[in-house]
Every structure is written in structure tokens, then in C-alpha cells.
Amino acid sequence: MATKSTTADRVSASAEPATLFLIALLSWLVPGAGHLWFGRREKGIVFLIALPLMFLTGIWLEGRVFPFDFSEPLVGLAAVANLGIGLTWFIARAMDIGHGLVTAATYEYGNTFMIVAGLLNFLVILDAYDIGMGRK
Amino acid sequence: MNSHFLLMAVFAIFVSLVFAVLLRDEPRQQLRLGGLMLGAFLALAFVVGWLMYPLPL
């Protein structure tokens, strides 16, 4: 019987540690890249589109790209969560967008979209890692 | 876009989509889990919304 993922089968038991690290890094920078690497094309494409779109929706809703200010622990943690989205975070910083507008009615919604997008990408990275380890 | 319910619904769609695709492999199962999560998000929003209705702001 044919299987749906031939590349995933090639991974068999587990990939090399260096390869796994590279895949995790790639998966962090580009959401879904790890799944695409392992031939899980449908999943990879969904993550590739949905997660950056969710982050950008947050910016559009006047959310804030939080600074790494650990004197305020929640701000620092939000920054770590934001960074989880990878390349989109760097692009937002480079374009100097995502200052956040506290007076906007949608400010907290925007923050929630951006934080959750980053956190979901951490889960996606772990899933890609599990595939690489041969657990899935 | 200032409708709280609409924003919550958009958020719920994103989260349900990602979780469904992440946790299930078959499209049919993904659709089932995604629909279930989305329905739960929206239903709970209504319930919690009405529970908070009598609370003073």
C-alpha cells in the first residue's frame, strides 16, 4: 500500500543531530519549512501561510512588537513569544512597524494575535523535530 | 474592524486551523477537529459573554 509521505519515510529512525538543529532553525525562521523538508507539504504550506498571516494581522490591529525588556517580565516574555515567528519578526523590525497603538480598541487583540502566532510556531518547530526524530 | 466577536472569530479560525493541521494527519480528521475547536471557541465566547453581562464595568 502506498504511503502519503515518502520523504518522511526516508528519515526513518532519526536524522543526524546537526540536521535536526538545522531543520529546527529553518522551521523557526520560516514557519512550516521543517514540514516541507520532510515532505509534509500540505501541513507545511498551511503553517507557512497561516502563522505569518496571523502575526501580520496582529500588526494590522495595532499590536506591538514587544521589546526585550526583562525589567517588566511580561513584556520580556511577550517579546520571546513574538520572536517565535522567526523571519517575519525580523522583517517587522527592519521595516520599523508594530509600534502598537495603546489607545486603539484593537491593541490587545493585536498583541494576542502576535504572541499566539509566535507560540504556535514553537509548537510547529517541536512537531518538525519529532518528525526528524522518527517519532511521527 | 472593531467588532470584538468578529476579531475573536478570526483568532479562533487561525488557532483551530493550526491545531487541527498540527494534531491530525488525515484531512477528514483535521476538518473534524478544526470544526469542533472553532465551534467550542465561538460557543464559549457566547456563554462567557452572557455570564459577564450582569457584571458592572
N, CA and C atoms of all chains as a GROMACS GRO file, in nm:
protein
  579
    1MET      N    1   0.085  -0.120   0.000
    1MET     CA    2   0.000   0.000   0.000
    1MET      C    3   0.089   0.126   0.000
    2ALA      N    4   0.053   0.222  -0.081
    2ALA     CA    5   0.135   0.344  -0.090
    2ALA      C    6   0.117   0.431   0.034
    3THR      N    7   0.225   0.493   0.079
    3THR     CA    8   0.216   0.584   0.193
    3THR      C    9   0.206   0.726   0.141
    4LYS      N   10   0.163   0.816   0.228
    4LYS     CA   11   0.139   0.953   0.180
    4LYS      C   12   0.264   1.039   0.188
    5SER      N   13   0.367   0.994   0.260
    5SER     CA   14   0.484   1.077   0.278
    5SER      C   15   0.612   0.996   0.259
    6THR      N   16   0.666   1.000   0.140
    6THR     CA   17   0.784   0.920   0.112
    6THR      C   18   0.909   0.981   0.175
    7THR      N   19   0.919   1.114   0.174
    7THR     CA   20   1.037   1.179   0.231
    7THR      C   21   1.045   1.153   0.380
    8ALA      N   22   0.930   1.153   0.446
    8ALA     CA   23   0.928   1.127   0.590
    8ALA      C   24   0.980   0.987   0.618
    9ASP      N   25   0.949   0.893   0.529
    9ASP     CA   26   0.996   0.757   0.548
    9ASP      C   27   1.148   0.749   0.538
   10ARG      N   28   1.204   0.834   0.452
   10ARG     CA   29   1.349   0.835   0.436
   10ARG      C   30   1.420   0.875   0.565
   11VAL      N   31   1.351   0.956   0.648
   11VAL     CA   32   1.410   0.999   0.774
   11VAL      C   33   1.429   0.879   0.865
   12SER      N   34   1.342   0.778   0.845
   12SER     CA   35   1.338   0.654   0.925
   12SER      C   36   1.352   0.682   1.073
   13ALA      N   37   1.447   0.620   1.140
   13ALA     CA   38   1.455   0.629   1.285
   13ALA      C   39   1.476   0.772   1.332
   14SER      N   40   1.584   0.833   1.290
   14SER     CA   41   1.608   0.972   1.328
   14SER      C   42   1.713   1.033   1.237
   15ALA      N   43   1.707   1.167   1.224
   15ALA     CA   44   1.804   1.238   1.143
   15ALA      C   45   1.926   1.268   1.229
   16GLU      N   46   2.033   1.310   1.163
   16GLU     CA   47   2.155   1.348   1.235
   16GLU      C   48   2.126   1.469   1.324
   17PRO      N   49   2.193   1.478   1.442
   17PRO     CA   50   2.169   1.592   1.530
   17PRO      C   51   2.191   1.727   1.461
   18ALA      N   52   2.296   1.736   1.378
   18ALA     CA   53   2.323   1.862   1.309
   18ALA      C   54   2.210   1.895   1.212
   19THR      N   55   2.158   1.792   1.147
   19THR     CA   56   2.047   1.813   1.053
   19THR      C   57   1.922   1.857   1.130
   20LEU      N   58   1.901   1.792   1.244
   20LEU     CA   59   1.784   1.829   1.326
   20LEU      C   60   1.792   1.974   1.371
   21PHE      N   61   1.912   2.016   1.411
   21PHE     CA   62   1.931   2.155   1.454
   21PHE      C   63   1.903   2.249   1.338
   22LEU      N   64   1.953   2.214   1.222
   22LEU     CA   65   1.932   2.297   1.102
   22LEU      C   66   1.784   2.306   1.068
   23ILE      N   67   1.716   2.193   1.079
   23ILE     CA   68   1.572   2.190   1.047
   23ILE      C   69   1.493   2.273   1.148
   24ALA      N   70   1.530   2.262   1.277
   24ALA     CA   71   1.462   2.341   1.380
   24ALA      C   72   1.484   2.490   1.355
   25LEU      N   73   1.608   2.526   1.319
   25LEU     CA   74   1.641   2.667   1.292
   25LEU      C   75   1.562   2.717   1.171
   26LEU      N   76   1.560   2.635   1.068
   26LEU     CA   77   1.488   2.670   0.945
   26LEU      C   78   1.338   2.682   0.972
   27SER      N   79   1.288   2.589   1.055
   27SER     CA   80   1.146   2.587   1.088
   27SER      C   81   1.107   2.709   1.171
   28TRP      N   82   1.202   2.756   1.252
   28TRP     CA   83   1.177   2.877   1.330
   28TRP      C   84   1.174   3.000   1.237
   29LEU      N   85   1.273   3.008   1.148
   29LEU     CA   86   1.280   3.125   1.059
   29LEU      C   87   1.161   3.130   0.964
   30VAL      N   88   1.130   3.016   0.904
   30VAL     CA   89   1.019   3.010   0.808
   30VAL      C   90   0.919   2.906   0.859
   31PRO      N   91   0.808   2.949   0.917
   31PRO     CA   92   0.710   2.852   0.970
   31PRO      C   93   0.670   2.748   0.866
   32GLY      N   94   0.676   2.622   0.905
   32GLY     CA   95   0.638   2.515   0.813
   32GLY      C   96   0.751   2.461   0.728
   33ALA      N   97   0.868   2.526   0.733
   33ALA     CA   98   0.979   2.482   0.649
   33ALA      C   99   1.025   2.341   0.687
   34GLY      N  100   1.021   2.310   0.815
   34GLY     CA  101   1.060   2.176   0.861
   34GLY      C  102   0.968   2.069   0.803
   35HIS      N  103   0.839   2.098   0.803
   35HIS     CA  104   0.743   2.002   0.748
   35HIS      C  105   0.763   1.987   0.597
   36LEU      N  106   0.791   2.097   0.531
   36LEU     CA  107   0.817   2.091   0.387
   36LEU      C  108   0.942   2.007   0.361
   37TRP      N  109   1.042   2.023   0.444
   37TRP     CA  110   1.168   1.947   0.433
   37TRP      C  111   1.139   1.797   0.437
   38PHE      N  112   1.051   1.758   0.529
   38PHE     CA  113   1.021   1.616   0.547
   38PHE      C  114   0.910   1.565   0.455
   39GLY      N  115   0.868   1.647   0.362
   39GLY     CA  116   0.769   1.603   0.264
   39GLY      C  117   0.625   1.615   0.310
   40ARG      N  118   0.603   1.679   0.425
   40ARG     CA  119   0.464   1.701   0.470
   40ARG      C  120   0.417   1.833   0.410
   41ARG      N  121   0.396   1.829   0.280
   41ARG     CA  122   0.374   1.951   0.204
   41ARG      C  123   0.249   2.027   0.246
   42GLU      N  124   0.138   1.955   0.264
   42GLU     CA  125   0.012   2.024   0.298
   42GLU      C  126   0.025   2.097   0.431
   43LYS      N  127   0.081   2.026   0.530
   43LYS     CA  128   0.097   2.087   0.662
   43LYS      C  129   0.190   2.208   0.654
   44GLY      N  130   0.302   2.190   0.584
   44GLY     CA  131   0.400   2.298   0.572
   44GLY      C  132   0.341   2.422   0.510
   45ILE      N  133   0.262   2.404   0.406
   45ILE     CA  134   0.203   2.520   0.336
   45ILE      C  135   0.103   2.592   0.426
   46VAL      N  136   0.024   2.514   0.502
   46VAL     CA  137  -0.074   2.576   0.594
   46VAL      C  138   0.000   2.662   0.697
   47PHE      N  139   0.108   2.607   0.756
   47PHE     CA  140   0.183   2.683   0.857
   47PHE      C  141   0.251   2.804   0.793
   48LEU      N  142   0.304   2.783   0.674
   48LEU     CA  143   0.376   2.889   0.603
   48LEU      C  144   0.285   3.009   0.577
   49ILE      N  145   0.159   2.984   0.551
   49ILE     CA  146   0.066   3.092   0.521
   49ILE      C  147   0.000   3.144   0.648
   50ALA      N  148  -0.053   3.051   0.730
   50ALA     CA  149  -0.137   3.092   0.843
   50ALA      C  150  -0.061   3.169   0.952
   51LEU      N  151   0.058   3.122   0.988
   51LEU     CA  152   0.126   3.183   1.102
   51LEU      C  153   0.178   3.325   1.074
   52PRO      N  154   0.252   3.347   0.963
   52PRO     CA  155   0.290   3.486   0.935
   52PRO      C  156   0.168   3.576   0.913
   53LEU      N  157   0.062   3.520   0.852
   53LEU     CA  158  -0.059   3.600   0.830
   53LEU      C  159  -0.123   3.640   0.964
   54MET      N  160  -0.120   3.548   1.059
   54MET     CA  161  -0.174   3.577   1.192
   54MET      C  162  -0.092   3.688   1.260
   55PHE      N  163   0.041   3.679   1.246
   55PHE     CA  164   0.129   3.781   1.304
   55PHE      C  165   0.104   3.917   1.239
   56LEU      N  166   0.093   3.917   1.107
   56LEU     CA  167   0.071   4.043   1.034
   56LEU      C  168  -0.067   4.101   1.065
   57THR      N  169  -0.165   4.013   1.086
   57THR     CA  170  -0.298   4.061   1.127
   57THR      C  171  -0.287   4.134   1.260
   58GLY      N  172  -0.205   4.079   1.350
   58GLY     CA  173  -0.181   4.145   1.479
   58GLY      C  174  -0.122   4.284   1.462
   59ILE      N  175  -0.027   4.297   1.371
   59ILE     CA  176   0.032   4.429   1.345
   59ILE      C  177  -0.074   4.523   1.287
   60TRP      N  178  -0.154   4.469   1.197
   60TRP     CA  179  -0.260   4.549   1.135
   60TRP      C  180  -0.361   4.596   1.241
   61LEU      N  181  -0.380   4.516   1.345
   61LEU     CA  182  -0.473   4.552   1.453
   61LEU      C  183  -0.407   4.642   1.558
   62GLU      N  184  -0.295   4.703   1.520
   62GLU     CA  185  -0.223   4.798   1.607
   62GLU      C  186  -0.154   4.730   1.725
   63GLY      N  187  -0.123   4.601   1.708
   63GLY     CA  188  -0.048   4.531   1.812
   63GLY      C  189   0.097   4.578   1.814
   64ARG      N  190   0.169   4.535   1.918
   64ARG     CA  191   0.304   4.583   1.939
   64ARG      C  192   0.405   4.468   1.930
   65VAL      N  193   0.516   4.494   1.862
   65VAL     CA  194   0.628   4.400   1.867
   65VAL      C  195   0.703   4.437   1.994
   66PHE      N  196   0.693   4.352   2.097
   66PHE     CA  197   0.744   4.388   2.228
   66PHE      C  198   0.897   4.391   2.233
   67PRO      N  199   0.953   4.484   2.308
   67PRO     CA  200   1.100   4.489   2.324
   67PRO      C  201   1.146   4.387   2.430
   68PHE      N  202   1.274   4.353   2.426
   68PHE     CA  203   1.328   4.258   2.525
   68PHE      C  204   1.363   4.333   2.653
   69ASP      N  205   1.260   4.370   2.724
   69ASP     CA  206   1.276   4.445   2.848
   69ASP      C  207   1.234   4.356   2.965
   70PHE      N  208   1.333   4.289   3.026
   70PHE     CA  209   1.300   4.192   3.132
   70PHE      C  210   1.286   4.258   3.269
   71SER      N  211   1.298   4.392   3.274
   71SER     CA  212   1.265   4.460   3.400
   71SER      C  213   1.114   4.452   3.421
   72GLU      N  214   1.042   4.436   3.310
   72GLU     CA  215   0.899   4.405   3.315
   72GLU      C  216   0.883   4.264   3.257
   73PRO      N  217   0.873   4.164   3.346
   73PRO     CA  218   0.878   4.024   3.299
   73PRO      C  219   0.776   3.990   3.191
   74LEU      N  220   0.655   4.043   3.201
   74LEU     CA  221   0.554   4.009   3.100
   74LEU      C  222   0.590   4.066   2.963
   75VAL      N  223   0.652   4.183   2.962
   75VAL     CA  224   0.696   4.243   2.835
   75VAL      C  225   0.807   4.158   2.775
   76GLY      N  226   0.901   4.116   2.859
   76GLY     CA  227   1.010   4.030   2.813
   76GLY      C  228   0.959   3.898   2.757
   77LEU      N  229   0.865   3.837   2.828
   77LEU     CA  230   0.809   3.709   2.782
   77LEU      C  231   0.731   3.727   2.652
   78ALA      N  232   0.660   3.838   2.642
   78ALA     CA  233   0.586   3.865   2.518
   78ALA      C  234   0.683   3.882   2.401
   79ALA      N  235   0.799   3.943   2.429
   79ALA     CA  236   0.900   3.961   2.324
   79ALA      C  237   0.951   3.826   2.276
   80VAL      N  238   0.975   3.734   2.372
   80VAL     CA  239   1.021   3.599   2.335
   80VAL      C  240   0.916   3.529   2.249
   81ALA      N  241   0.789   3.544   2.290
   81ALA     CA  242   0.680   3.483   2.213
   81ALA      C  243   0.673   3.544   2.073
   82ASN      N  244   0.687   3.675   2.064
   82ASN     CA  245   0.687   3.743   1.934
   82ASN      C  246   0.798   3.688   1.844
   83LEU      N  247   0.915   3.671   1.904
   83LEU     CA  248   1.032   3.626   1.826
   83LEU      C  249   1.011   3.486   1.769
   84GLY      N  250   0.920   3.411   1.828
   84GLY     CA  251   0.891   3.275   1.781
   84GLY      C  252   0.847   3.269   1.636
   85ILE      N  253   0.800   3.376   1.580
   85ILE     CA  254   0.751   3.374   1.442
   85ILE      C  255   0.865   3.379   1.341
   86GLY      N  256   0.988   3.408   1.389
   86GLY     CA  257   1.107   3.399   1.304
   86GLY      C  258   1.128   3.515   1.210
   87LEU      N  259   1.141   3.484   1.082
   87LEU     CA  260   1.180   3.585   0.983
   87LEU      C  261   1.082   3.702   0.978
   88THR      N  262   0.955   3.674   0.998
   88THR     CA  263   0.854   3.781   0.994
   88THR      C  264   0.883   3.885   1.102
   89TRP      N  265   0.933   3.839   1.216
   89TRP     CA  266   0.969   3.930   1.325
   89TRP      C  267   1.083   4.024   1.280
   90PHE      N  268   1.185   3.964   1.216
   90PHE     CA  269   1.299   4.044   1.170
   90PHE      C  270   1.254   4.145   1.063
   91ILE      N  271   1.165   4.102   0.977
   91ILE     CA  272   1.115   4.192   0.871
   91ILE      C  273   1.038   4.308   0.934
   92ALA      N  274   0.954   4.274   1.033
   92ALA     CA  275   0.876   4.379   1.101
   92ALA      C  276   0.968   4.480   1.169
   93ARG      N  277   1.074   4.429   1.232
   93ARG     CA  278   1.170   4.518   1.298
   93ARG      C  279   1.244   4.602   1.194
   94ALA      N  280   1.284   4.540   1.084
   94ALA     CA  281   1.358   4.612   0.980
   94ALA      C  282   1.271   4.720   0.916
   95MET      N  283   1.143   4.691   0.902
   95MET     CA  284   1.052   4.788   0.840
   95MET      C  285   1.000   4.890   0.941
   96ASP      N  286   1.040   4.871   1.066
   96ASP     CA  287   1.001   4.961   1.174
   96ASP      C  288   0.848   4.971   1.187
   97ILE      N  289   0.785   4.856   1.183
   97ILE     CA  290   0.640   4.852   1.204
   97ILE      C  291   0.610   4.775   1.333
   98GLY      N  292   0.487   4.787   1.381
   98GLY     CA  293   0.448   4.716   1.502
   98GLY      C  294   0.483   4.791   1.629
   99HIS      N  295   0.467   4.922   1.623
   99HIS     CA  296   0.491   5.002   1.744
   99HIS      C  297   0.378   4.985   1.844
  100GLY      N  298   0.260   4.952   1.794
  100GLY     CA  299   0.145   4.937   1.882
  100GLY      C  300   0.084   5.072   1.915
  101LEU      N  301  -0.048   5.074   1.915
  101LEU     CA  302  -0.119   5.198   1.948
  101LEU      C  303  -0.209   5.165   2.068
  102VAL      N  304  -0.162   5.205   2.187
  102VAL     CA  305  -0.230   5.166   2.311
  102VAL      C  306  -0.376   5.214   2.314
  103THR      N  307  -0.401   5.326   2.251
  103THR     CA  308  -0.536   5.383   2.255
  103THR      C  309  -0.633   5.314   2.157
  104ALA      N  310  -0.579   5.232   2.068
  104ALA     CA  311  -0.666   5.164   1.971
  104ALA      C  312  -0.748   5.057   2.042
  105ALA      N  313  -0.874   5.043   2.002
  105ALA     CA  314  -0.963   4.942   2.062
  105ALA      C  315  -0.911   4.801   2.035
  106THR      N  316  -0.834   4.787   1.927
  106THR     CA  317  -0.788   4.654   1.887
  106THR      C  318  -0.646   4.622   1.937
  107TYR      N  319  -0.588   4.711   2.018
  107TYR     CA  320  -0.448   4.695   2.062
  107TYR      C  321  -0.423   4.558   2.128
  108GLU      N  322  -0.508   4.523   2.227
  108GLU     CA  323  -0.486   4.396   2.298
  108GLU      C  324  -0.511   4.275   2.208
  109TYR      N  325  -0.608   4.290   2.117
  109TYR     CA  326  -0.632   4.182   2.020
  109TYR      C  327  -0.508   4.163   1.934
  110GLY      N  328  -0.452   4.274   1.887
  110GLY     CA  329  -0.332   4.267   1.804
  110GLY      C  330  -0.219   4.197   1.876
  111ASN      N  331  -0.197   4.235   2.003
  111ASN     CA  332  -0.092   4.170   2.082
  111ASN      C  333  -0.117   4.020   2.094
  112THR      N  334  -0.243   3.985   2.119
  112THR     CA  335  -0.276   3.842   2.134
  112THR      C  336  -0.249   3.765   2.005
  113PHE      N  337  -0.288   3.821   1.892
  113PHE     CA  338  -0.262   3.756   1.763
  113PHE      C  339  -0.111   3.732   1.745
  114MET      N  340  -0.031   3.836   1.776
  114MET     CA  341   0.114   3.827   1.751
  114MET      C  342   0.182   3.730   1.847
  115ILE      N  343   0.143   3.735   1.974
  115ILE     CA  344   0.203   3.645   2.074
  115ILE      C  345   0.167   3.501   2.043
  116VAL      N  346   0.040   3.477   2.015
  116VAL     CA  347  -0.004   3.339   1.991
  116VAL      C  348   0.056   3.284   1.861
  117ALA      N  349   0.072   3.370   1.759
  117ALA     CA  350   0.136   3.324   1.634
  117ALA      C  351   0.277   3.273   1.662
  118GLY      N  352   0.352   3.348   1.743
  118GLY     CA  353   0.488   3.306   1.778
  118GLY      C  354   0.488   3.176   1.858
  119LEU      N  355   0.397   3.166   1.955
  119LEU     CA  356   0.391   3.045   2.038
  119LEU      C  357   0.349   2.923   1.957
  120LEU      N  358   0.256   2.943   1.865
  120LEU     CA  359   0.214   2.831   1.780
  120LEU      C  360   0.331   2.783   1.694
  121ASN      N  361   0.414   2.878   1.650
  121ASN     CA  362   0.530   2.836   1.569
  121ASN      C  363   0.627   2.754   1.652
  122PHE      N  364   0.638   2.782   1.782
  122PHE     CA  365   0.722   2.696   1.867
  122PHE      C  366   0.669   2.552   1.865
  123LEU      N  367   0.536   2.537   1.870
  123LEU     CA  368   0.478   2.403   1.863
  123LEU      C  369   0.507   2.337   1.729
  124VAL      N  370   0.500   2.418   1.623
  124VAL     CA  371   0.528   2.365   1.488
  124VAL      C  372   0.674   2.318   1.479
  125ILE      N  373   0.766   2.395   1.541
  125ILE     CA  374   0.908   2.356   1.541
  125ILE      C  375   0.924   2.221   1.614
  126LEU      N  376   0.858   2.209   1.730
  126LEU     CA  377   0.867   2.084   1.807
  126LEU      C  378   0.811   1.966   1.727
  127ASP      N  379   0.704   1.991   1.652
  127ASP     CA  380   0.644   1.885   1.570
  127ASP      C  381   0.742   1.842   1.460
  128ALA      N  382   0.805   1.941   1.397
  128ALA     CA  383   0.904   1.909   1.292
  128ALA      C  384   1.021   1.832   1.354
  129TYR      N  385   1.060   1.869   1.474
  129TYR     CA  386   1.169   1.799   1.545
  129TYR      C  387   1.130   1.653   1.572
  130ASP      N  388   1.006   1.634   1.616
  130ASP     CA  389   0.957   1.499   1.642
  130ASP      C  390   0.958   1.414   1.514
  131ILE      N  391   0.920   1.476   1.404
  131ILE     CA  392   0.923   1.404   1.275
  131ILE      C  393   1.068   1.364   1.244
  132GLY      N  394   1.158   1.459   1.265
  132GLY     CA  395   1.300   1.432   1.239
  132GLY      C  396   1.356   1.322   1.328
  133MET      N  397   1.304   1.313   1.449
  133MET     CA  398   1.349   1.209   1.543
  133MET      C  399   1.285   1.073   1.512
  134GLY      N  400   1.192   1.073   1.416
  134GLY     CA  401   1.125   0.948   1.380
  134GLY      C  402   1.012   0.911   1.474
  135ARG      N  403   0.967   1.006   1.554
  135ARG     CA  404   0.858   0.977   1.648
  135ARG      C  405   0.722   0.986   1.583
  136LYS      N  406   0.715   1.048   1.466
  136LYS     CA  407   0.585   1.065   1.400
  136LYS      C  408   0.590   1.011   1.258
  137MET      N  409  -1.201   4.749   1.188
  137MET     CA  410  -1.265   4.627   1.238
  137MET      C  411  -1.266   4.631   1.390
  138ASN      N  412  -1.375   4.678   1.448
  138ASN     CA  413  -1.381   4.693   1.593
  138ASN      C  414  -1.479   4.596   1.659
  139SER      N  415  -1.534   4.503   1.582
  139SER     CA  416  -1.626   4.408   1.641
  139SER      C  417  -1.548   4.304   1.721
  140HIS      N  418  -1.570   4.301   1.851
  140HIS     CA  419  -1.496   4.209   1.937
  140HIS      C  420  -1.524   4.064   1.896
  141PHE      N  421  -1.650   4.037   1.864
  141PHE     CA  422  -1.685   3.899   1.828
  141PHE      C  423  -1.616   3.857   1.698
  142LEU      N  424  -1.614   3.948   1.602
  142LEU     CA  425  -1.551   3.916   1.473
  142LEU      C  426  -1.401   3.892   1.492
  143LEU      N  427  -1.337   3.976   1.573
  143LEU     CA  428  -1.194   3.959   1.598
  143LEU      C  429  -1.167   3.826   1.667
  144MET      N  430  -1.253   3.793   1.764
  144MET     CA  431  -1.238   3.666   1.834
  144MET      C  432  -1.258   3.549   1.738
  145ALA      N  433  -1.354   3.564   1.646
  145ALA     CA  434  -1.381   3.458   1.549
  145ALA      C  435  -1.261   3.438   1.455
  146VAL      N  436  -1.201   3.549   1.412
  146VAL     CA  437  -1.083   3.540   1.324
  146VAL      C  438  -0.969   3.470   1.400
  147PHE      N  439  -0.951   3.509   1.526
  147PHE     CA  440  -0.848   3.446   1.610
  147PHE      C  441  -0.875   3.296   1.622
  148ALA      N  442  -1.001   3.262   1.647
  148ALA     CA  443  -1.040   3.122   1.665
  148ALA      C  444  -1.014   3.042   1.537
  149ILE      N  445  -1.039   3.103   1.422
  149ILE     CA  446  -1.014   3.034   1.294
  149ILE      C  447  -0.865   3.001   1.278
  150PHE      N  448  -0.781   3.099   1.306
  150PHE     CA  449  -0.636   3.076   1.295
  150PHE      C  450  -0.591   2.964   1.388
  151VAL      N  451  -0.630   2.974   1.515
  151VAL     CA  452  -0.583   2.877   1.615
  151VAL      C  453  -0.638   2.736   1.584
  152SER      N  454  -0.765   2.729   1.548
  152SER     CA  455  -0.826   2.599   1.516
  152SER      C  456  -0.757   2.535   1.395
  153LEU      N  457  -0.730   2.618   1.295
  153LEU     CA  458  -0.665   2.568   1.173
  153LEU      C  459  -0.528   2.509   1.206
  154VAL      N  460  -0.447   2.585   1.278
  154VAL     CA  461  -0.311   2.540   1.307
  154VAL      C  462  -0.313   2.414   1.395
  155PHE      N  463  -0.396   2.414   1.499
  155PHE     CA  464  -0.402   2.296   1.587
  155PHE      C  465  -0.453   2.173   1.513
  156ALA      N  466  -0.554   2.191   1.431
  156ALA     CA  467  -0.611   2.077   1.358
  156ALA      C  468  -0.507   2.017   1.264
  157VAL      N  469  -0.435   2.103   1.193
  157VAL     CA  470  -0.334   2.053   1.098
  157VAL      C  471  -0.216   1.991   1.173
  158LEU      N  472  -0.185   2.049   1.289
  158LEU     CA  473  -0.071   2.000   1.368
  158LEU      C  474  -0.100   1.864   1.432
  159LEU      N  475  -0.222   1.848   1.481
  159LEU     CA  476  -0.251   1.730   1.563
  159LEU      C  477  -0.311   1.612   1.486
  160ARG      N  478  -0.361   1.635   1.367
  160ARG     CA  479  -0.420   1.526   1.290
  160ARG      C  480  -0.354   1.517   1.153
  161ASP      N  481  -0.350   1.395   1.099
  161ASP     CA  482  -0.283   1.375   0.970
  161ASP      C  483  -0.381   1.363   0.853
  162GLU      N  484  -0.497   1.306   0.880
  162GLU     CA  485  -0.595   1.286   0.771
  162GLU      C  486  -0.682   1.411   0.756
  163PRO      N  487  -0.705   1.454   0.630
  163PRO     CA  488  -0.786   1.575   0.607
  163PRO      C  489  -0.924   1.569   0.675
  164ARG      N  490  -0.984   1.452   0.673
  164ARG     CA  491  -1.118   1.437   0.734
  164ARG      C  492  -1.112   1.461   0.886
  165GLN      N  493  -1.009   1.405   0.948
  165GLN     CA  494  -0.991   1.423   1.092
  165GLN      C  495  -0.954   1.568   1.125
  166GLN      N  496  -0.875   1.628   1.036
  166GLN     CA  497  -0.837   1.769   1.056
  166GLN      C  498  -0.960   1.858   1.053
  167LEU      N  499  -1.047   1.829   0.956
  167LEU     CA  500  -1.170   1.908   0.942
  167LEU      C  501  -1.259   1.892   1.065
  168ARG      N  502  -1.264   1.768   1.114
  168ARG     CA  503  -1.348   1.739   1.232
  168ARG      C  504  -1.295   1.811   1.356
  169LEU      N  505  -1.165   1.798   1.380
  169LEU     CA  506  -1.107   1.862   1.499
  169LEU      C  507  -1.113   2.015   1.488
  170GLY      N  508  -1.080   2.064   1.368
  170GLY     CA  509  -1.084   2.209   1.346
  170GLY      C  510  -1.223   2.266   1.368
  171GLY      N  511  -1.323   2.197   1.313
  171GLY     CA  512  -1.462   2.241   1.329
  171GLY      C  513  -1.507   2.237   1.473
  172LEU      N  514  -1.465   2.131   1.541
  172LEU     CA  515  -1.500   2.115   1.683
  172LEU      C  516  -1.439   2.228   1.767
  173MET      N  517  -1.311   2.256   1.740
  173MET     CA  518  -1.243   2.362   1.817
  173MET      C  519  -1.304   2.498   1.788
  174LEU      N  520  -1.330   2.524   1.660
  174LEU     CA  521  -1.389   2.653   1.622
  174LEU      C  522  -1.525   2.670   1.687
  175GLY      N  523  -1.607   2.563   1.681
  175GLY     CA  524  -1.740   2.567   1.743
  175GLY      C  525  -1.730   2.591   1.893
  176ALA      N  526  -1.633   2.524   1.957
  176ALA     CA  527  -1.616   2.540   2.102
  176ALA      C  528  -1.573   2.683   2.137
  177PHE      N  529  -1.482   2.737   2.056
  177PHE     CA  530  -1.438   2.876   2.077
  177PHE      C  531  -1.558   2.971   2.074
  178LEU      N  532  -1.638   2.957   1.968
  178LEU     CA  533  -1.749   3.050   1.947
  178LEU      C  534  -1.858   3.030   2.053
  179ALA      N  535  -1.889   2.904   2.083
  179ALA     CA  536  -1.993   2.876   2.182
  179ALA      C  537  -1.952   2.928   2.320
  180LEU      N  538  -1.826   2.904   2.356
  180LEU     CA  539  -1.779   2.950   2.487
  180LEU      C  540  -1.777   3.103   2.495
  181ALA      N  541  -1.747   3.167   2.382
  181ALA     CA  542  -1.748   3.314   2.380
  181ALA      C  543  -1.888   3.367   2.411
  182PHE      N  544  -1.989   3.300   2.353
  182PHE     CA  545  -2.128   3.340   2.381
  182PHE      C  546  -2.161   3.318   2.528
  183VAL      N  547  -2.127   3.200   2.579
  183VAL     CA  548  -2.160   3.165   2.718
  183VAL      C  549  -2.091   3.260   2.816
  184VAL      N  550  -1.960   3.279   2.797
  184VAL     CA  551  -1.885   3.366   2.888
  184VAL      C  552  -1.935   3.511   2.875
  185GLY      N  553  -1.964   3.550   2.750
  185GLY     CA  554  -2.016   3.685   2.728
  185GLY      C  555  -2.145   3.711   2.806
  186TRP      N  556  -2.237   3.613   2.800
  186TRP     CA  557  -2.364   3.631   2.872
  186TRP      C  558  -2.344   3.621   3.023
  187LEU      N  559  -2.249   3.538   3.067
  187LEU     CA  560  -2.221   3.530   3.210
  187LEU      C  561  -2.166   3.662   3.265
  188MET      N  562  -2.092   3.733   3.179
  188MET     CA  563  -2.034   3.860   3.224
  188MET      C  564  -2.131   3.977   3.210
  189TYR      N  565  -2.240   3.952   3.140
  189TYR     CA  566  -2.335   4.060   3.109
  189TYR      C  567  -2.382   4.138   3.233
  190PRO      N  568  -2.420   4.069   3.344
  190PRO     CA  569  -2.469   4.145   3.460
  190PRO      C  570  -2.358   4.214   3.539
  191LEU      N  571  -2.232   4.183   3.509
  191LEU     CA  572  -2.124   4.241   3.589
  191LEU      C  573  -2.108   4.389   3.558
  192PRO      N  574  -2.091   4.469   3.662
  192PRO     CA  575  -2.069   4.612   3.636
  192PRO      C  576  -1.928   4.636   3.582
  193LEU      N  577  -1.913   4.733   3.494
  193LEU     CA  578  -1.780   4.767   3.440
  193LEU      C  579  -1.722   4.885   3.515
   0.00000   0.00000   0.00000
